[in-house]
Amino acid sequence: MAHTTTTDVLIAGAGPVGLSAAAELRRHGVQCRLVDRLPARLPYAKAVGIQPRTLEIWDRMGLARTMLEAAAVLRGQLVYVNGRERARLDLTLPPEVPYGFAALPQYDTERLLEEYVAGLGTRVERGTELLSFTQDDGGVTARLRTASGTDEKVRAGYLIGCDGAHSTVRKGLGLTFEGAAFDEEYMLGDVEADWALPHGYGIRSVHHGADGTPDDVLVCVPLPGTGRYRMSMLVPPELSTRTGDGGTPPTTHARGDGDGVAHGLTTDEGRAPELHHLQAVVDRLAPVPAVLSRLRWSSLFRISHRIVDRYADGRVFVAGDAAHIHPPTGAQGMNTGVQDACNLAWKLALVIRGEAGPALLTTYDAERRPVGEEVVGRTVRHATRGVEADPDDPRTVLLREAQLLVGYRDGPLAPVADVPPGAPHPGDRAPDCGGLTAPASAYAWRLLDVLRGRVGHVIVLYAADPAHLTAAAETVRGLWEADGTARPSLEVIAVLARETAPAPAAPDALPVPAYRDAAGEFARLYRPDGPTAFIVRPDGHLATRFPLTEPTTPPALHTWLTTLSATPARP
């Protein structure tokens, strides 16, 4: 066995989730190794939907523009039942939401993330497999097999399993993965369609049998390129891989030992669907005549719905498909995994740097597992009954699908706060807003523009009186730096109310970066009750808010710092 190497964090799996974890860790200055057992990225458009919330997270990294330039826009979905249009969903979000829905093949998502991570100094070690690991109070010892066939021992502070539905890390921890598989077997294909349907709309066409239950389905998601779609549909009997259908059990790309989790693509080249297989389904179900061409790739796949009993055990964590799998309805899986990774990464960074207590890491499971449970349950319901059967109002359904309603109000990091009606609570997504002006800028900024590239916590001070903001900035900095204790990195910015008092003042006269709420959007969305401070977490969620009035400010801020260092149980 090769000599022992060390790193702060070892990440197993270089899909979008593992790459996102590495990106956030490296942005926070944490060393990590990223290994993947496959020799190269898979050439399949598996996860394609990019949610608005994921684009906000990538914006904080400075990646949103890169992703959008490669992606296709998703404008809506058309639903057909027995050839007739049943529903039309337009993906129109409130004007304050900065990004819409997009589609990008997973291999492109991985390529762009990999390039970003490489720019931060970490490369993907391909062909390197995690064989086993043990942990103790001081760290994790992992055994790897490299692309050259050499065994290597790695000593890491922490291990993150982003290694998919058949995760070695999950199995090594002995986590349960409760759930079941859907009976249906599907085929996927990346093709071009010549048909008279509106550009940018996904298509879901279902046939109901005489008993009223679905017996045939076609789902088409637009991809970058003219007339290009990823299509999924039921497998014809001659291609079935299921035992009892004349075939053999499937072998998926991620499976190594027959773990009984029927989820993923198959590697059986002899059963790969051909263009005529897809064309036959389109001929039956497409709402208008269509001719398919240029089949780039195809595969069969199975779907399960499962979730682990916990997301962490000591110094080892699971994220993404290693923690939760479910139907692809609404493109929730990869996006949920990216948020898993970002939630965990900033907490690991604070603990590794000695700026927060180890108990902070327990909040990863407390915050993210309820999200995973909700996503698994919802996608199963939508897969069986359709999104249109959701009982909530259409606006709520859309915001939830966009993952803009994901929050941690009931989590251990969300202090109880006196919040005005309609205002975001601690734990909620920190809303974006436009109309912020700066003295030397000829155009208005969005809050995301102001937060972009900032790594740690950001405290936003809001008031109408510049003198009040100056005093508040000095108080906050003083408390944050008091007693020599290591604190999480903090940047302070100020937002001047649209009308300042006693007289308008230029933001550049303040001792911290300052912007004027010229359009009043910050006040409308955050609803400050007089001079107010808002702390935004590194993952873009609101940590807490408190009034900027002495002597309230120091105790409120001190409470948040104590929460990070000790993470007391929520009362």
C-alpha positions as CSV (number, residue, x, y, z in Angstrom):
1,M,0.0,0.0,0.0
2,A,1.2,3.5,-0.9
3,H,2.2,6.0,1.8
4,T,-0.5,7.8,3.8
5,T,-1.6,11.2,2.5
6,T,-3.6,13.8,4.4
7,T,-6.3,16.3,3.6
8,D,-9.0,18.2,5.4
9,V,-11.9,16.6,3.5
10,L,-12.1,13.6,1.2
11,I,-15.0,13.7,-1.2
12,A,-16.1,10.4,-2.9
13,G,-18.0,11.0,-6.1
14,A,-17.4,13.8,-8.7
15,G,-20.9,14.3,-10.0
16,P,-22.6,17.7,-9.6
17,V,-23.0,17.2,-5.8
18,G,-19.4,16.2,-5.1
19,L,-18.1,19.0,-7.4
20,S,-20.3,21.5,-5.6
21,A,-19.0,20.4,-2.2
22,A,-15.5,20.8,-3.5
23,A,-16.2,24.2,-4.9
24,E,-17.6,25.6,-1.7
25,L,-14.9,24.1,0.5
26,R,-12.2,25.5,-1.8
27,R,-13.9,28.9,-1.8
28,H,-13.7,28.8,2.0
29,G,-10.0,27.9,1.9
30,V,-10.4,24.3,2.9
31,Q,-8.2,21.6,1.3
32,C,-10.0,18.6,-0.2
33,R,-9.5,15.7,-2.4
34,L,-12.1,14.7,-4.9
35,V,-12.1,11.1,-6.2
36,D,-14.3,9.3,-8.6
37,R,-14.1,5.6,-9.6
38,L,-15.1,6.2,-13.3
39,P,-12.3,7.0,-15.7
40,A,-14.3,9.9,-17.4
41,R,-17.6,11.8,-17.1
42,L,-20.5,9.8,-18.4
43,P,-21.9,11.1,-21.7
44,Y,-25.5,11.0,-20.7
45,A,-28.0,13.8,-20.1
46,K,-29.3,12.3,-16.9
47,A,-30.1,15.3,-14.6
48,V,-31.0,18.2,-16.9
49,G,-33.2,20.6,-15.0
50,I,-31.5,23.6,-13.3
51,Q,-33.8,25.3,-10.7
52,P,-33.7,29.0,-10.0
53,R,-32.5,28.4,-6.5
54,T,-29.5,26.5,-7.8
55,L,-28.6,29.4,-10.1
56,E,-28.7,31.7,-7.1
57,I,-26.2,29.4,-5.3
58,W,-24.0,29.3,-8.3
59,D,-24.3,33.1,-8.6
60,R,-22.7,33.5,-5.2
61,M,-19.8,31.4,-6.6
62,G,-19.6,33.5,-9.7
63,L,-20.8,30.6,-11.9
64,A,-24.3,31.5,-12.9
65,R,-23.4,33.3,-16.1
66,T,-21.2,30.4,-17.2
67,M,-24.0,27.9,-16.6
68,L,-26.7,30.1,-18.3
69,E,-24.6,30.6,-21.4
70,A,-24.5,26.8,-21.9
71,A,-28.1,26.1,-21.0
72,A,-31.5,26.2,-22.6
73,V,-34.4,28.1,-21.2
74,L,-37.4,26.2,-19.9
75,R,-40.6,28.2,-20.5
76,G,-43.2,25.8,-19.3
77,Q,-44.8,22.4,-19.7
78,L,-47.7,21.1,-21.8
79,V,-49.7,18.2,-20.5
80,Y,-51.7,15.9,-22.8
81,V,-54.0,13.1,-21.9
82,N,-55.2,10.8,-24.6
83,G,-54.0,13.3,-27.2
84,R,-55.9,16.3,-25.8
85,E,-54.2,19.2,-24.0
86,R,-55.1,19.0,-20.4
87,A,-52.9,21.7,-18.8
88,R,-50.4,24.3,-19.7
89,L,-47.9,25.4,-17.0
90,D,-46.0,28.6,-17.7
91,L,-42.9,28.9,-15.6
92,T,-43.4,32.6,-14.7
93,L,-41.9,33.6,-11.4
94,P,-42.3,36.8,-9.4
95,P,-40.3,39.7,-10.9
96,E,-37.9,39.9,-7.9
97,V,-36.7,36.3,-8.6
98,P,-33.4,36.8,-10.6
99,Y,-33.3,33.5,-12.5
100,G,-35.8,31.3,-14.3
101,F,-35.8,27.6,-15.1
102,A,-33.1,26.2,-17.3
103,A,-31.9,22.9,-18.8
104,L,-28.4,21.7,-19.1
105,P,-27.1,18.1,-19.7
106,Q,-25.5,16.7,-16.6
107,Y,-22.2,16.1,-18.4
108,D,-22.0,19.9,-19.2
109,T,-22.9,20.8,-15.7
110,E,-20.1,18.5,-14.4
111,R,-17.6,19.9,-17.0
112,L,-18.2,23.5,-16.0
113,L,-18.1,22.7,-12.3
114,E,-14.9,20.7,-12.8
115,E,-13.3,23.6,-14.6
116,Y,-14.3,25.9,-11.8
117,V,-12.9,23.6,-9.1
118,A,-9.7,23.1,-11.0
119,G,-9.3,26.9,-11.0
120,L,-9.4,26.8,-7.2
121,G,-6.6,24.2,-7.1
122,T,-8.4,20.9,-6.9
123,R,-8.6,18.4,-9.7
124,V,-10.8,15.3,-10.0
125,E,-8.8,12.1,-9.4
126,R,-10.5,9.9,-11.9
127,G,-10.3,6.1,-11.9
128,T,-9.8,6.3,-8.1
129,E,-12.2,4.2,-6.0
130,L,-13.0,4.4,-2.3
131,L,-12.7,0.9,-1.1
132,S,-13.3,1.3,2.7
133,F,-12.9,3.6,5.6
134,T,-12.8,3.8,9.3
135,Q,-13.2,6.8,11.6
136,D,-12.1,7.8,15.1
137,D,-12.2,10.9,17.3
138,G,-9.5,12.6,15.3
139,G,-10.4,11.8,11.7
140,V,-11.2,9.3,8.9
141,T,-8.8,6.8,7.5
142,A,-9.8,5.7,3.9
143,R,-8.4,3.2,1.6
144,L,-8.3,4.1,-2.1
145,R,-7.4,2.2,-5.3
146,T,-6.0,4.6,-7.8
147,A,-6.2,4.4,-11.6
148,S,-2.9,2.6,-11.7
149,G,-4.2,-0.1,-9.5
150,T,-2.2,1.0,-6.4
151,D,-3.8,1.0,-3.0
152,E,-3.4,4.3,-1.1
153,K,-4.2,5.2,2.5
154,V,-5.7,8.7,3.1
155,R,-6.1,10.4,6.4
156,A,-8.8,13.0,6.3
157,G,-10.5,15.2,8.8
158,Y,-13.9,14.4,7.3
159,L,-15.4,12.2,4.5
160,I,-18.3,13.2,2.3
161,G,-20.1,10.5,0.3
162,C,-21.4,12.0,-2.9
163,D,-21.1,8.6,-4.6
164,G,-24.7,8.1,-5.8
165,A,-27.6,5.7,-5.3
166,H,-25.3,2.7,-4.7
167,S,-23.0,4.7,-2.3
168,T,-20.0,2.9,-0.8
169,V,-20.0,5.6,2.0
170,R,-23.6,4.9,2.9
171,K,-23.0,1.2,3.0
172,G,-19.9,1.7,5.1
173,L,-21.8,3.7,7.7
174,G,-24.5,1.0,7.8
175,L,-27.3,3.6,7.1
176,T,-30.7,2.3,6.2
177,F,-32.1,3.3,2.8
178,E,-35.8,2.7,3.2
179,G,-38.1,2.9,0.3
180,A,-39.1,0.9,-2.8
181,A,-38.8,0.7,-6.6
182,F,-41.4,1.6,-9.1
183,D,-42.6,-1.4,-11.2
184,E,-42.2,0.5,-14.4
185,E,-39.0,0.4,-16.5
186,Y,-38.1,3.3,-18.7
187,M,-35.9,4.2,-21.6
188,L,-34.1,7.5,-22.2
189,G,-33.0,9.1,-25.4
190,D,-31.3,12.3,-26.5
191,V,-32.8,13.1,-29.9
192,E,-33.9,15.9,-32.2
193,A,-37.6,16.3,-32.9
194,D,-39.1,18.0,-36.0
195,W,-42.6,19.0,-34.8
196,A,-44.8,22.0,-34.5
197,L,-44.7,22.5,-30.7
198,P,-43.6,25.7,-29.0
199,H,-39.9,26.2,-28.3
200,G,-38.8,25.8,-24.7
201,Y,-41.8,23.8,-23.4
202,G,-41.5,20.4,-21.9
203,I,-44.1,17.8,-23.0
204,R,-45.8,15.2,-20.9
205,S,-48.2,13.1,-22.8
206,V,-50.1,10.3,-21.1
207,H,-52.5,7.6,-22.3
208,H,-55.2,6.4,-19.9
209,G,-56.6,2.9,-20.4
210,A,-60.2,1.9,-20.2
211,D,-60.0,1.7,-16.4
212,G,-58.7,5.3,-16.2
213,T,-55.2,4.5,-15.2
214,P,-52.1,5.5,-17.1
215,D,-50.7,2.8,-19.3
216,D,-48.4,4.8,-21.6
217,V,-46.3,7.9,-21.1
218,L,-43.9,10.2,-23.0
219,V,-41.9,13.0,-21.3
220,C,-39.8,15.4,-23.3
221,V,-37.4,18.0,-21.8
222,P,-35.8,20.6,-24.1
223,L,-32.0,20.6,-24.3
224,P,-29.6,23.2,-25.8
225,G,-29.8,22.9,-29.6
226,T,-32.5,23.2,-32.2
227,G,-35.3,20.8,-31.6
228,R,-33.3,18.8,-29.2
229,Y,-34.9,16.9,-26.3
230,R,-34.2,14.3,-23.7
231,M,-37.2,11.9,-24.0
232,S,-38.3,9.3,-21.6
233,M,-40.9,6.6,-22.0
234,L,-41.9,3.1,-21.0
235,V,-39.7,0.2,-22.2
236,P,-41.1,-2.1,-24.8
237,P,-41.2,-5.8,-23.8
238,E,-38.3,-6.8,-26.2
239,L,-35.9,-4.4,-24.3
240,S,-37.0,-5.2,-20.8
241,T,-34.2,-6.1,-18.4
242,R,-36.5,-7.2,-15.6
243,T,-36.4,-10.8,-14.4
244,G,-39.6,-12.5,-15.5
245,D,-39.8,-10.4,-18.7
246,G,-37.4,-12.7,-20.5
247,G,-34.4,-10.6,-19.5
248,T,-31.8,-10.3,-16.8
249,P,-31.6,-8.0,-13.9
250,P,-30.1,-4.6,-14.8
251,T,-26.5,-3.6,-14.2
252,T,-26.2,0.2,-13.6
253,H,-23.2,2.4,-14.1
254,A,-22.9,2.9,-10.3
255,R,-23.6,-0.6,-9.1
256,G,-20.7,-2.7,-7.9
257,D,-22.1,-5.5,-5.8
258,G,-25.8,-6.0,-6.4
259,D,-27.2,-4.0,-3.5
260,G,-30.8,-4.4,-4.5
261,V,-31.3,-0.7,-5.2
262,A,-33.1,-0.7,-8.6
263,H,-32.2,2.9,-9.6
264,G,-30.1,4.2,-12.4
265,L,-29.1,3.7,-16.0
266,T,-28.1,0.2,-17.4
267,T,-24.8,-0.6,-19.1
268,D,-26.1,-3.4,-21.3
269,E,-25.2,-2.1,-24.7
270,G,-27.3,-4.9,-26.4
271,R,-30.4,-3.5,-24.9
272,A,-29.9,0.2,-25.7
273,P,-33.0,1.6,-27.4
274,E,-32.6,2.5,-31.0
275,L,-34.2,5.4,-32.8
276,H,-37.2,3.3,-34.1
277,H,-38.0,2.3,-30.5
278,L,-38.4,6.0,-29.5
279,Q,-40.2,6.9,-32.7
280,A,-42.8,4.2,-32.1
281,V,-43.7,5.8,-28.8
282,V,-43.7,9.3,-30.2
283,D,-46.0,8.1,-33.0
284,R,-48.5,6.9,-30.4
285,L,-48.3,9.7,-27.9
286,A,-47.0,13.0,-29.5
287,P,-49.8,15.5,-29.7
288,V,-48.7,16.5,-33.2
289,P,-46.9,14.6,-36.0
290,A,-43.2,14.3,-35.3
291,V,-40.1,12.9,-36.9
292,L,-37.1,12.0,-34.7
293,S,-33.5,12.1,-35.8
294,R,-29.9,12.3,-34.5
295,L,-30.1,9.9,-31.6
296,R,-27.0,10.9,-29.5
297,W,-27.4,8.3,-26.8
298,S,-30.0,6.1,-25.2
299,S,-30.3,3.8,-22.2
300,L,-32.8,2.0,-20.0
301,F,-33.3,3.0,-16.4
302,R,-35.2,2.1,-13.2
303,I,-36.6,4.5,-10.5
304,S,-36.7,4.0,-6.8
305,H,-37.6,6.2,-3.9
306,R,-35.5,6.0,-0.8
307,I,-34.0,8.1,2.0
308,V,-31.4,7.4,4.6
309,D,-32.2,7.3,8.3
310,R,-29.5,10.0,8.9
311,Y,-27.3,12.2,6.8
312,A,-24.2,11.9,9.0
313,D,-22.4,9.7,11.5
314,G,-19.5,11.3,13.3
315,R,-17.0,12.7,10.8
316,V,-18.7,11.0,7.7
317,F,-21.6,12.5,5.7
318,V,-23.7,11.6,2.7
319,A,-25.3,14.0,0.2
320,G,-27.3,13.9,-3.0
321,D,-28.3,10.5,-4.3
322,A,-26.2,8.8,-1.6
323,A,-28.8,10.2,0.8
324,H,-32.0,10.3,-1.2
325,I,-33.3,9.0,-4.5
326,H,-36.7,9.6,-6.1
327,P,-38.5,10.1,-9.4
328,P,-37.1,12.8,-11.7
329,T,-40.4,14.7,-11.7
330,G,-39.7,18.4,-11.4
331,A,-35.9,18.0,-11.7
332,Q,-35.6,18.0,-7.9
333,G,-32.8,15.5,-7.4
334,M,-29.6,17.1,-8.5
335,N,-30.7,20.5,-7.3
336,T,-31.5,19.1,-3.9
337,G,-28.1,17.5,-3.8
338,V,-26.3,20.7,-4.7
339,Q,-28.0,22.4,-1.8
340,D,-27.0,19.5,0.5
341,A,-23.4,20.1,-0.5
342,C,-23.4,23.8,0.0
343,N,-25.2,23.5,3.4
344,L,-22.6,21.1,4.6
345,A,-19.5,22.8,3.1
346,W,-19.7,26.1,4.8
347,K,-20.3,24.4,8.2
348,L,-17.3,22.1,7.7
349,A,-15.2,25.1,6.7
350,L,-16.0,27.0,9.9
351,V,-15.3,24.0,12.1
352,I,-12.1,23.1,10.3
353,R,-10.8,26.7,10.7
354,G,-11.7,26.7,14.4
355,E,-14.3,29.4,13.9
356,A,-17.3,27.3,15.1
357,G,-17.9,24.4,17.4
358,P,-18.1,20.8,16.1
359,A,-21.8,20.7,17.2
360,L,-22.5,22.9,14.2
361,L,-22.1,19.9,12.0
362,T,-25.1,18.2,13.6
363,T,-27.3,20.9,12.0
364,Y,-26.6,19.4,8.5
365,D,-28.8,16.4,9.2
366,A,-31.3,18.6,11.2
367,E,-31.7,21.0,8.3
368,R,-31.3,18.9,5.2
369,R,-33.0,15.6,6.0
370,P,-36.5,17.2,6.4
371,V,-35.9,18.7,2.9
372,G,-35.0,15.3,1.5
373,E,-38.1,13.7,3.0
374,E,-40.3,16.4,1.6
375,V,-38.8,16.1,-1.9
376,V,-39.0,12.3,-2.0
377,G,-42.7,12.3,-0.9
378,R,-43.6,15.1,-3.3
379,T,-41.9,13.6,-6.4
380,V,-43.5,10.3,-5.7
381,R,-47.0,11.9,-5.6
382,H,-46.3,13.9,-8.7
383,A,-45.0,10.9,-10.6
384,T,-48.1,8.9,-9.8
385,R,-50.8,11.6,-10.0
386,G,-49.2,14.5,-11.9
387,V,-48.1,17.9,-10.7
388,E,-51.4,19.3,-11.8
389,A,-53.0,17.2,-9.0
390,D,-51.1,19.1,-6.3
391,P,-53.7,20.7,-4.0
392,D,-51.7,23.9,-3.4
393,D,-52.3,27.1,-5.4
394,P,-50.3,27.3,-8.7
395,R,-48.0,30.0,-7.4
396,T,-47.0,28.0,-4.4
397,V,-46.5,24.9,-6.5
398,L,-44.2,26.8,-8.9
399,L,-42.2,28.4,-6.1
400,R,-41.7,25.0,-4.4
401,E,-40.7,23.4,-7.7
402,A,-38.2,26.2,-8.1
403,Q,-36.9,25.3,-4.6
404,L,-37.4,28.9,-3.5
405,L,-39.4,27.8,-0.5
406,V,-36.7,25.6,1.0
407,G,-36.0,26.9,4.5
408,Y,-35.0,26.0,8.0
409,R,-37.3,28.0,10.2
410,D,-37.8,25.0,12.6
411,G,-34.1,24.1,12.6
412,P,-31.5,24.5,15.4
413,L,-29.8,27.5,13.7
414,A,-33.0,29.6,13.4
415,P,-33.5,31.7,16.5
416,V,-36.9,32.8,17.4
417,A,-37.3,36.4,16.2
418,D,-40.0,39.0,16.2
419,V,-40.7,39.2,12.5
420,P,-43.2,41.6,10.8
421,P,-46.0,39.9,8.8
422,G,-44.8,38.9,5.3
423,A,-41.1,39.3,6.2
424,P,-38.6,36.5,5.8
425,H,-37.9,34.5,9.0
426,P,-34.5,33.3,10.2
427,G,-33.9,30.1,8.2
428,D,-35.7,31.3,5.1
429,R,-34.0,32.0,1.8
430,A,-32.7,35.5,1.8
431,P,-34.7,37.2,-1.0
432,D,-32.9,38.9,-3.8
433,C,-34.0,42.4,-4.7
434,G,-33.1,45.0,-7.3
435,G,-32.8,48.8,-7.4
436,L,-29.7,49.2,-5.2
437,T,-27.6,52.2,-6.4
438,A,-24.0,53.1,-5.7
439,P,-22.3,56.5,-6.2
440,A,-19.9,55.4,-8.9
441,S,-22.2,53.0,-10.7
442,A,-24.4,54.2,-13.6
443,Y,-26.8,51.2,-13.2
444,A,-28.7,49.7,-10.4
445,W,-27.5,46.6,-8.7
446,R,-29.3,43.5,-7.3
447,L,-28.5,42.2,-3.9
448,L,-27.1,39.1,-5.5
449,D,-24.6,41.3,-7.3
450,V,-23.5,42.7,-4.0
451,L,-23.2,39.3,-2.4
452,R,-21.4,37.6,-5.3
453,G,-18.0,36.4,-4.5
454,R,-18.3,37.0,-0.8
455,V,-17.4,33.8,1.1
456,G,-18.6,34.1,4.7
457,H,-21.5,35.6,6.6
458,V,-22.6,39.0,5.4
459,I,-24.4,41.4,7.7
460,V,-26.7,43.9,6.0
461,L,-27.4,47.1,8.1
462,Y,-30.5,49.0,7.1
463,A,-31.4,52.5,8.3
464,A,-32.5,55.9,7.1
465,D,-29.9,57.8,9.2
466,P,-26.3,57.5,7.9
467,A,-25.0,58.3,11.4
468,H,-27.0,55.4,12.8
469,L,-25.4,53.1,10.2
470,T,-21.9,54.3,11.0
471,A,-22.4,53.6,14.7
472,A,-24.0,50.2,14.0
473,A,-21.1,49.2,11.8
474,E,-18.6,50.0,14.5
475,T,-20.7,48.1,17.2
476,V,-21.0,45.0,15.0
477,R,-17.3,44.9,14.2
478,G,-16.3,45.5,17.8
479,L,-18.5,42.6,19.1
480,W,-17.5,40.3,16.3
481,E,-13.8,40.8,17.0
482,A,-14.1,41.0,20.8
483,D,-12.2,38.8,23.3
484,G,-9.8,37.4,20.7
485,T,-12.0,34.4,20.0
486,A,-11.9,33.0,16.4
487,R,-15.0,34.2,14.6
488,P,-16.5,33.2,11.3
489,S,-15.5,35.6,8.5
490,L,-17.9,38.5,8.3
491,E,-18.4,41.3,5.8
492,V,-20.6,44.3,6.7
493,I,-22.5,46.3,4.1
494,A,-25.1,49.0,4.6
495,V,-28.3,49.8,2.8
496,L,-29.6,53.3,3.1
497,A,-33.4,53.7,3.0
498,R,-34.8,55.4,-0.1
499,E,-35.3,58.5,1.9
500,T,-32.5,59.3,4.4
501,A,-32.8,61.5,7.4
502,P,-32.0,64.2,8.4
503,A,-30.8,64.8,4.9
504,P,-29.8,62.6,1.9
505,A,-26.2,61.4,2.2
506,A,-23.9,59.7,-0.3
507,P,-23.3,56.0,0.5
508,D,-19.6,56.5,0.0
509,A,-19.5,58.6,3.2
510,L,-20.1,55.5,5.3
511,P,-17.2,53.3,6.7
512,V,-18.5,50.2,5.0
513,P,-19.7,49.4,1.5
514,A,-23.1,51.0,1.2
515,Y,-25.9,51.1,-1.3
516,R,-29.1,53.1,-1.5
517,D,-32.5,51.3,-1.7
518,A,-33.4,53.6,-4.5
519,A,-36.4,51.4,-5.8
520,G,-37.6,50.5,-2.3
521,E,-37.4,46.8,-3.1
522,F,-35.2,45.9,-0.1
523,A,-37.7,47.5,2.3
524,R,-40.6,45.9,0.5
525,L,-39.1,42.4,0.6
526,Y,-37.3,42.4,4.0
527,R,-39.7,44.6,5.8
528,P,-37.3,46.2,8.3
529,D,-39.0,47.6,11.4
530,G,-36.9,50.8,11.7
531,P,-33.1,50.4,11.7
532,T,-32.5,46.7,11.3
533,A,-29.6,44.2,10.8
534,F,-29.9,41.1,8.7
535,I,-27.2,38.3,8.7
536,V,-27.1,36.3,5.5
537,R,-25.5,32.8,5.8
538,P,-22.9,31.7,3.2
539,D,-25.6,29.5,1.6
540,G,-27.9,32.4,1.0
541,H,-30.3,31.8,3.9
542,L,-31.2,34.4,6.5
543,A,-29.4,33.6,9.7
544,T,-31.1,36.1,11.9
545,R,-32.4,39.7,12.1
546,F,-32.5,42.2,15.0
547,P,-33.2,45.9,15.5
548,L,-30.2,48.3,15.5
549,T,-31.0,49.9,18.8
550,E,-28.8,49.9,21.8
551,P,-28.6,47.9,24.0
552,T,-30.4,45.2,21.9
553,T,-27.7,44.9,19.2
554,P,-24.9,43.4,21.2
555,P,-27.0,40.6,22.9
556,A,-28.7,39.7,19.6
557,L,-25.4,39.4,17.8
558,H,-23.8,37.6,20.7
559,T,-26.6,35.1,20.6
560,W,-25.9,34.2,17.0
561,L,-22.2,33.8,17.7
562,T,-23.0,31.5,20.6
563,T,-25.3,29.5,18.3
564,L,-22.5,28.9,15.9
565,S,-20.0,28.0,18.5
566,A,-22.2,25.8,20.7
567,T,-25.3,25.0,18.6
568,P,-27.7,24.7,21.5
569,A,-30.9,22.7,20.9
570,R,-33.8,24.7,19.8
571,P,-36.2,25.4,22.8
